[in-house]
C-alpha cells in the first residue's frame, strides 16, 4: 500500500503524478503518495490498458510529443512513475 515509505519525488515526477491523478480521475489518490519506483499498471493504483491510452494522450497534449501504442519500449516507459518521468524529461518539447 502507498504510505509513509514512499520515496521522495522529483519535480517532474510530482508534475506527472498530478497529471495521472487528474487525467485518470483517480479519486482518493494523492499525487504525492505515488511511489516513483512502484509499478504503475497492475499495481496498487489499479491502472489498465485503457488508462495507459488516456495517460499517453494527456502526456502528448501536455509535453508536446507522442507516445505510440506500438512502441516496443512501452513496458519499460510505463513501468513506474520514475521511468515515465525520465522518458518525458528526455523527450518533452513543451
C-alpha positions in Angstrom: 0.0 0.0 0.0 1.2 3.5 -0.6 2.2 5.2 2.6 4.9 6.8 4.6 7.6 4.7 2.9 7.1 6.4 -0.4 10.4 7.7 -1.9 10.7 11.4 -2.5 9.5 12.5 -5.9 11.5 14.8 -8.2 9.8 17.9 -9.6 8.9 16.1 -12.9 7.7 13.0 -11.0 5.3 15.1 -8.9 4.1 17.0 -12.0 3.4 13.7 -13.8 1.8 12.2 -10.7 -0.6 15.2 -10.7 -1.3 14.7 -14.4 -2.0 10.9 -13.8 -4.4 11.7 -10.9 -6.3 14.4 -12.8 -6.3 12.8 -16.3 -7.5 9.4 -14.9 -9.8 10.8 -12.3 -8.2 8.8 -9.5 -10.4 9.9 -6.6 -8.8 9.4 -3.2 -5.3 9.2 -4.6 -2.8 12.0 -3.6 -0.2 12.7 -6.3 2.4 12.8 -3.5 1.5 9.3 -2.4 2.5 7.7 -5.7 5.9 6.0 -5.2 8.2 6.8 -8.1 9.5 3.2 -8.1 6.2 1.4 -7.7 4.6 -0.4 -10.7 2.1 1.9 -12.4 -0.1 -0.7 -14.1 -1.4 -3.7 -12.4 -0.2 -2.3 -9.1 -1.9 -0.5 -6.2 -3.3 2.2 -8.5 -5.3 -0.4 -10.5 -4.4 1.1 -13.8 -5.2 -0.8 -17.0 -4.6 -0.6 -20.8 -7.4 2.0 -21.2 -5.8 4.1 -18.6 -2.5 3.8 -20.5 -4.1 5.2 -23.7 -5.7 8.1 -21.8 -2.4 8.8 -20.0 -0.5 8.7 -23.3 -2.9 11.2 -24.8 -2.7 13.6 -21.7 1.1 13.4 -21.8 1.2 14.1 -25.6 -1.0 17.2 -25.1 1.0 18.5 -22.1 4.5 17.8 -23.2 4.4 18.0 -27.0 5.5 14.6 -28.1 3.6 11.4 -29.0 3.7 8.2 -27.0 2.9 5.5 -29.6 0.9 2.3 -28.7 3.2 0.3 -30.9 6.4 1.4 -29.3 8.4 -1.7 -28.2 9.7 0.2 -25.2 6.2 0.9 -23.7 6.6 -1.7 -20.9 9.8 0.0 -19.8 8.5 3.6 -20.3 5.3 2.9 -18.3 6.8 0.6 -15.7 6.8 3.2 -13.0 6.3 6.9 -12.3 10.1 7.2 -12.3 10.6 5.6 -15.7 7.8 7.6 -17.2 9.3 10.8 -15.8 12.7 10.0 -17.2 11.1 9.4 -20.7 9.1 12.6 -20.5 12.1 14.6 -19.3 14.2 13.3 -22.3 11.5 13.8 -25.0 9.4 16.8 -24.0 9.1 19.7 -26.3 6.7 21.8 -24.3 
